[in-house]
């Protein structure tokens, strides 16, 4: 049973790592093209999620070690330590995003969203929802708090990405309406 649990955690974490690295690459590319700090922060968040999954694998492997003289009750508490490390990574990513956002508020730069931006954000949202459901389900099946938390995080990331997508759409509509209004204004002068 212990080996099966470890295999499920590792397989699920590897799927999460691959998904998050691919998403991070696409989002970083689009974020740089669009000059959007929110999309770049989303990419960084995906990288921190991949790192969290790597730490989950390491924690699971170490927690599965057999008891010895130094640790007669085993290494099960290592999972708690890995959860703490993952929390610190998420906190660091959040603080970094906050600092970068404040810099952009003080020194704003024009953003340039496109249909490609919206498509990649939409695909990312769908992938994160599916990943969140899958990881959380696997976590519940094997009673892994780390996987359940990781699945919840992926689900929450999808919700946050929806806000980024919504702001991009609102921005594009506002600029489009503003451009058409200015054109009409100049035509009637």
N, C-alpha and C positions, 0 to 999 in steps of 0.2 A: 504494500500500500504506500509506503514511504517513497519507494522508487518511482511509482506511478505519479504521485503528487509532484515530485521533483521534475519529472519529465514534462508534465503538463505546464508547470510554471515556466520551465525553460522554453518550451515550444511557443507558448503564448507570448512570452517576453520577446522572443526572436521575431515573431510576427509584428509585434508592436515596434521593435527597434527598426525593422526594415520600413514599415509604413511611415514612421515618424521621420526617418532620414530622407525618404523620397519626398514627403510633404515639405520638409524643411528646405530642401533644394529648390522645389518649385516656388514656394512662397518667398524665399530669399531672392530668387531671380525676378519674380514679378514685383516684389517690394522695391528692389533696386531700380527696375524700369519705371515704376510708378512714383518713385521717390516717396514712398509711404512708410512712415515709422510704425504704423499699426500692423502692416503686413510683415515687415521685417521683425517686429517683436513677436508676431505669431510664429514666424520661422524659428526664432530663437527658442520659443516655448516648445516647439516640436523637437528641437535638439535636446532640450533639458528633459523632455519625456523619454527620448531614446536613452539618454544617460541614466535616467531613473530605472529603466528596464534592465540596463546592464547591471546596475547595482542590485536590483532585485534578483537577478540570476546569481550573482556572487553571494548574496546573502542566503539564498536558498541552498546553494552548494555548501557553504560553510555551516549553516544550521543543520544540515543533514549528516554532519560528521558524527561518528559514534562517540559516546562518553569515554573519557580517559581519566587518568589520575588527577590531572589538573582541573578537569571539568567533569566531575562524576555524574552530573545531571544532564550532560550533553551541551550542545551549542545552540539550542533553540532560541535563546534570547538575542542572537545575532540578527534575527528578522526585525526586532524592535530597533536595533541600531541602524539597520539599513533604511527603515522607515524614517528615522530621524535625519539621516543623510539626504534622503530624497526630499524631505520637507525643507531642508536648508537650501538645496538646489532650486526648488520652486520659489522660495523666498528671494534668493539672489536674482533669479530671472525676473521676478516681479519688480524688485527694486531697480534693477538695471533698466527695465522698460519704463519705469516711472521717471528716472533721471533723463533718459533720452527724450521722452515725451515733453518734459519741462524745457529741455534745450530747444526743441522744435517750436514750442509755444513762444519762447523768448525770441528765437530767430527763425521765423516761419519760412518755409520753402514751398513753392507750388507743387502740388501733386498732379499726376497725370494718369488717371484710371482709364482703362480700356475694357472692351468686351473680354479680351483674354484674361485680364485681371479678375473680372467677375466670374468667368468660367472656372478658373483655377481655384478661386476662393470657394465656389460652390462645390466643386469636386472634393476639395479638402474637408468641407463640412460633412459631406456624405461619408467620406472615408472615416473621419473621426467618430461620427455617430455609430457606424458599423463596428469600428474597432472598440469603442466604449462598451457597446452591448456585448460583444464577443468576450472581451477581457473580463468584464464584470461577471458574466455567466460562468466562465471557467473558474474564476475566483470563488464563486459560491459553490460550484460543484466540488471543489477540493478544500474548501474552508481556508482560503488564503486571503488574509486581510490585505496583503500587499497588492495582489491582483485586483481585488474588489476596489481598493483605493485608486489604483491605476486606471481601471475602467471608468470609475466616476470622474476622474480627472480628464480622461479623453472625452467623455460626454460633456463635461463643463467647457472644455476647450472648443467643442463644436458650437456650443451656445455663444461663447465669446466671439467665435469667428463669424457667427451670424450678425453680430453687432458691427463687426468690421465691414462685412458685405453690405449691410444696410446703410452704413455711413458712406460707403463708396457709391452706392446707387443714388442716395440723396444728393451727394456732391455732384455726381454726373447730371442728374435731373436739374438741380439748381443752376449749374453752369449753363446747361443747354437752354433753359428757360430764360436765364439772364441774357445770353447771347441773342436769342430771338427777340427779346424785348428791346434790346439795344438796336438791333437791325430795324425793327418796326419804328422805333423812336426816330432814328436817322432818316428813314424813308418819309416820314410825315413832317420833317423840318423843312 
